[in-house]
Amino acid sequence: MSLLNPVICVVGARPNFMKMAPILRAMAAHVPPLPVLLVHTGQHYDKDMSARLFDDLKLPAPDFNLDVGSGTHAVQTADVMRRFEPVVDAHSPACIAVVGDVNSTLACALVAVKKGIPVVHIEAGLRSHDRTMPEEINRILTDQISDRLYTTERSAQDNLLLEGVPASHISFVGNVMIDSVFFGRTSARRAQTTLQAYQADTRVLNASAGYGVVTLHRPANVDDPDVLRALLGVLRDVAARLPLVFALHPRTRHNIDRFGLMGLVEPARMVLLPPQGYLDMLGLMAGATVVLTDSGGLQEETTALGVPCLTLRENTERPITVEQGTNLLVGRDRVAILSAVQDILAGRGKRGRVPELWDGHAGERIAADLYAWLKQRQTSTDKATTLLAA
């Protein structure tokens, strides 16, 4: 017996695409298939980049694009809710499936729970224990209103249990982000190909020590001119030892220009690139000597790839990448960053291993569990309806 009502799957920003792609493939391959409607909220509003990511990840075209765009957290969350509600009303979904911790995640979960529709949260239970991060608030609130919670690491279940989530609602399935790494790594674009497109290969690929990859986007790192100036100064010092490829988030690029900090970029040693497609970024990371980032997703991807990662934050919601993987928290400490880079260049970089169930099959486990859970709910509802009619 197949499901009659669709699962509405929500993506909003770049990391969501990497997490949802393997789930959609697994739902389509499940016997019987799970009916799906894909909603793109448009929180990631660069249409060209969205199209490129969809193509790289073999994501189907969204059934609905809400075209929300940018705004304050309050405006963006409210706009997603306002535009998502008619989709829910029109299609009576079996559940809403959300991933990660962006504003779209919480907004769509709120719409669903207020209408009595089950919420499924994929990548549940991750905690940085830093409530100044908007993502932390989104994670906590989404988990509290979810009916089925899929975790990527065992510590996430401990967090959820401490917050009062019943153990019966939680399933440890592994990391769908790593499913996408495994799916894409054979077709990832070579770093040389990506860099040649920007006439940058001779500055980077000819370096005997290799190259590093940099991404920065978190407000705590890029919105304050003094903080951003200090970080760019550290990166300039790193680049004197190791050429850097800096994939610039639009927010970061805007603030570098706004604060007049472009003079801190050493053109002979730091290659500035626009935001990259998934396969381009995967190829750049796979070939890197080190990745310096404040991205949660890159902490996971580098662990899966076995590439040393220096996280430019004081905390992480993905502790397993530090405990078992290649990740090292260095904050914004100049001495710690330069020391870690020197260790990596000297062959003393952190060695890690791929964590439990980060095996490329998390999407399949989610599809199987979700189908069984929805069928059980459907059977229980049918029995209750029969009893009421008797």
C-alpha positions in Angstrom: 0.0 0.0 0.0 1.5 3.3 -1.1 1.2 6.7 0.6 -1.6 8.9 -0.8 -0.4 12.3 0.4 2.9 13.8 -0.5 5.9 14.6 1.6 6.7 18.3 1.2 10.5 18.7 1.2 11.9 22.2 1.8 15.1 23.7 0.7 16.1 27.3 1.3 19.8 28.0 1.2 22.9 26.4 -0.3 23.6 23.8 2.4 20.0 22.6 2.2 20.5 21.5 -1.4 23.4 19.2 -0.5 21.4 17.6 2.3 18.1 17.2 0.4 19.5 15.8 -2.9 20.3 12.3 -1.6 17.0 12.2 0.4 15.0 12.9 -2.8 17.0 10.2 -4.7 16.3 7.7 -2.0 12.6 8.5 -1.8 12.3 8.0 -5.5 14.2 4.7 -5.4 12.3 3.4 -2.4 9.8 0.5 -3.1 7.2 1.9 -3.3 8.4 5.4 -4.0 7.4 8.2 -1.6 5.4 10.9 -3.3 7.3 14.2 -3.0 6.7 17.9 -3.6 9.9 20.0 -3.5 9.6 23.6 -2.3 12.5 26.1 -2.8 11.8 29.1 -0.5 14.2 31.3 -2.5 16.1 32.2 0.7 19.2 31.6 -1.5 18.2 34.0 -4.2 21.0 34.0 -6.7 19.0 32.2 -9.5 22.1 31.4 -11.6 23.9 29.8 -8.6 20.8 28.0 -7.5 20.4 26.5 -11.0 24.0 25.5 -11.0 23.7 23.8 -7.6 20.6 21.9 -8.7 22.4 20.7 -11.8 25.5 19.6 -9.9 23.5 17.7 -7.4 21.0 16.3 -9.9 18.2 17.8 -7.9 14.8 17.9 -9.7 13.4 21.3 -10.5 11.4 22.5 -7.5 7.6 22.2 -7.7 7.3 25.6 -6.1 9.7 28.5 -5.7 8.6 31.0 -3.1 11.1 33.7 -4.3 11.5 35.1 -0.8 14.9 36.6 -1.2 16.9 38.5 1.4 15.7 40.5 4.5 16.2 40.7 8.2 15.6 37.4 10.1 12.1 38.5 11.1 11.2 39.6 7.6 12.6 36.6 5.9 11.0 34.1 8.3 7.6 35.9 8.1 7.8 36.0 4.3 8.6 32.3 4.1 5.6 31.5 6.4 3.2 33.7 4.5 4.2 32.2 1.1 4.5 28.6 2.3 1.1 28.3 3.9 -1.0 28.3 0.7 1.2 25.4 -0.6 0.5 23.4 2.5 -3.2 24.2 2.3 -3.4 23.2 -1.3 -1.7 19.8 -1.0 -2.5 18.3 2.4 0.9 16.8 2.9 1.6 13.6 4.9 4.4 15.6 6.6 6.9 18.4 6.1 10.6 17.5 5.8 13.1 20.2 6.6 16.9 20.1 6.8 19.5 22.0 8.7 19.1 25.3 10.5 18.4 28.2 8.2 15.4 30.6 8.6 13.4 28.6 6.0 13.8 25.5 8.2 12.1 27.0 11.2 9.6 29.0 9.2 8.2 26.0 7.3 8.2 23.9 10.5 6.1 26.6 12.3 3.5 26.7 9.5 3.2 22.9 9.5 3.0 22.4 13.3 0.3 25.1 13.6 -1.8 23.2 11.1 -1.3 19.8 12.8 0.9 18.5 10.1 3.9 16.3 11.3 7.3 17.9 11.0 10.4 15.8 10.1 13.8 17.4 10.9 16.9 16.1 9.2 20.2 16.9 10.9 18.5 17.3 14.3 20.1 17.8 17.7 23.3 19.6 16.6 24.2 22.3 19.2 27.0 24.9 19.3 25.6 26.1 22.8 26.0 29.6 21.5 22.6 31.3 21.3 24.1 34.4 19.7 24.0 32.4 16.5 20.7 32.7 14.7 21.2 29.1 13.5 21.3 27.8 17.1 17.9 29.3 17.8 16.5 27.8 14.6 17.9 24.4 15.5 16.5 24.4 19.0 13.0 25.6 18.1 12.7 23.3 15.1 13.6 20.2 17.1 11.1 21.1 19.8 8.2 21.1 17.3 9.3 18.1 15.2 7.7 14.7 15.3 10.5 12.7 13.7 14.1 13.7 14.2 17.1 12.3 12.2 20.5 12.7 13.7 24.0 12.7 12.1 26.0 11.8 15.2 25.3 10.1 18.5 25.9 13.2 20.6 23.0 14.9 18.9 20.6 12.4 20.5 22.1 13.2 23.9 21.3 16.9 23.3 17.7 16.1 22.3 17.1 13.9 25.3 18.4 16.6 27.6 15.9 19.0 26.0 13.0 16.6 26.6 12.6 15.1 23.2 11.3 11.5 23.6 13.8 8.8 22.5 11.1 7.2 20.3 11.1 10.3 18.1 14.8 10.1 17.3 16.6 8.0 14.7 20.4 8.0 14.2 20.8 7.7 10.4 24.2 9.3 9.6 25.0 12.3 7.5 23.3 13.1 4.2 25.8 15.8 3.5 28.4 13.0 3.1 26.0 11.1 0.8 26.4 14.1 -1.6 30.2 14.1 -1.1 30.3 10.4 -2.1 27.9 11.0 -5.0 29.8 14.0 -6.4 33.4 13.2 -5.8 34.0 11.2 -9.0 32.6 14.0 -11.1 34.0 16.9 -9.1 35.7 19.4 -11.3 39.5 19.4 -11.0 40.9 22.4 -9.1 43.0 23.2 -12.1 39.9 23.4 -14.3 38.1 25.7 -11.9 41.1 28.0 -11.4 42.0 28.2 -15.1 38.5 29.6 -15.7 39.6 32.6 -13.6 43.1 32.7 -15.0 44.4 31.9 -11.6 46.1 28.5 -11.9 49.7 29.7 -12.2 49.4 31.6 -8.9 48.2 28.6 -7.0 48.7 25.3 -8.6 52.4 25.8 -9.2 53.1 26.3 -5.5 55.2 23.4 -4.1 53.2 23.5 -0.8 49.9 23.2 -2.6 47.1 25.7 -1.7 44.5 26.4 1.0 40.8 27.1 0.5 39.1 29.9 2.5 35.4 30.6 3.1 33.9 33.2 5.5 30.3 34.2 5.8 29.1 34.2 9.4 28.0 37.7 10.7 30.3 37.4 13.7 33.3 37.2 11.4 32.4 39.5 8.5 30.0 42.2 9.8 32.3 44.0 12.2 35.1 45.9 10.4 37.7 45.4 13.1 37.1 41.6 13.2 37.1 41.3 9.4 40.2 43.4 9.2 42.0 41.2 11.7 40.9 38.0 9.9 42.1 39.3 6.5 45.4 40.3 8.1 45.8 36.7 9.4 44.9 35.3 6.0 47.5 37.5 4.4 50.1 36.1 6.8 48.9 32.5 5.9 49.1 33.3 2.2 52.8 34.3 2.6 53.4 30.6 3.5 50.6 28.9 1.4 48.7 30.4 -1.5 45.0 30.7 -0.8 41.8 30.3 -2.9 39.1 32.5 -1.3 35.6 31.7 -2.4 33.9 34.9 -1.5 30.4 34.8 -0.1 28.3 37.9 -1.3 28.0 39.2 2.2 31.8 39.0 2.7 32.6 40.6 -0.6 30.2 43.4 0.1 31.7 44.1 3.6 35.3 44.0 2.3 34.4 46.7 -0.2 32.2 48.6 2.3 34.9 48.7 4.9 37.7 49.5 2.4 39.7 46.3 3.2 40.6 45.1 -0.3 44.1 46.4 0.3 44.6 43.5 2.7 44.2 41.0 -0.1 47.6 40.0 -1.6 46.8 39.5 -5.3 49.9 37.4 -5.9 49.1 34.9 -3.1 45.3 35.1 -2.7 42.9 34.2 -5.5 39.4 35.7 -5.0 36.6 33.7 -6.6 32.9 34.2 -6.7 30.6 31.6 -5.0 31.3 28.3 -6.6 29.0 25.4 -7.7 29.0 22.3 -5.7 31.3 20.2 -8.0 33.8 23.1 -8.3 34.0 23.6 -4.5 34.2 19.9 -3.9 37.2 19.7 -6.3 38.9 22.6 -4.7 38.5 21.1 -1.2 39.6 17.7 -2.3 42.9 19.0 -3.7 43.6 21.5 -0.8 46.4 21.3 1.7 44.1 22.9 4.3 40.6 24.5 4.5 40.1 27.6 6.6 36.4 28.3 7.2 33.5 29.2 9.5 31.1 26.9 7.6 29.5 24.0 9.4 29.1 22.0 6.2 32.7 22.4 5.2 33.7 21.0 8.6 31.8 17.8 7.7 33.0 17.6 4.1 36.6 18.0 4.9 36.3 15.3 7.5 34.9 13.0 4.8 37.6 14.0 2.4 40.4 13.6 4.9 41.5 17.2 4.4 42.7 19.3 7.4 40.2 22.0 8.4 40.8 25.0 10.6 37.5 26.4 11.8 37.6 30.1 12.5 35.1 30.0 15.3 35.2 29.4 19.1 32.6 26.6 18.9 31.1 24.1 16.6 27.7 22.4 16.5 29.5 19.5 14.8 31.8 18.2 17.6 32.4 14.9 16.0 34.4 16.6 13.3 36.8 17.7 16.0 36.7 14.5 18.1 37.0 12.1 15.2 37.6 14.1 12.1 40.2 16.5 10.7 38.7 19.7 12.2 40.5 21.9 14.6 38.9 24.9 16.3 41.2 27.9 16.1 38.8 30.8 16.6 40.3 34.1 15.4 43.5 33.7 17.3 46.3 34.7 15.0 49.0 32.6 16.8 46.8 29.5 16.8 45.9 29.8 13.1 49.5 30.4 12.0 50.8 27.6 14.3 48.2 25.2 12.9 49.0 26.0 9.3 52.8 25.6 10.1 52.1 22.1 11.6 50.1 21.1 8.5 52.8 22.3 6.2 55.4 20.4 8.2 53.3 17.2 8.0 52.1 17.3 11.5 48.5 18.2 10.6 45.6 16.5 12.3 44.7 13.0 11.1 41.1 11.9 11.4 38.7 9.2 10.4 35.2 9.1 8.9 32.6 8.9 11.7 30.0 6.2 12.1 27.3 5.9 9.4 29.0 8.7 7.3 29.0 6.0 4.6 26.9 7.5 1.7 23.7 5.7 2.6 22.0 8.1 5.1 19.4 9.1 2.5 18.3 5.5 2.1 18.0 5.0 5.8 15.9 8.1 6.1 13.6 7.1 3.2 13.0 3.6 4.7 12.4 4.9 8.2 10.1 7.7 7.0 8.0 5.4 4.9 7.6 3.0 7.8 6.8 5.8 10.2 4.2 7.4 7.9 2.5 4.0 7.2 2.3 3.4 10.9 0.6 6.8 11.4 -1.7 6.2 8.5 -2.7 2.8 9.8 -3.4 4.3 13.3 -5.5 7.0 11.8 -7.5 4.6 9.7 -8.2 2.4 12.8 -9.3 5.5 14.8 -11.6 6.6 12.0 -13.1 3.1 11.8 -13.7 3.1 15.6 -15.4 6.5 15.5 -17.7 5.4 12.6 -18.7 2.2 14.4 
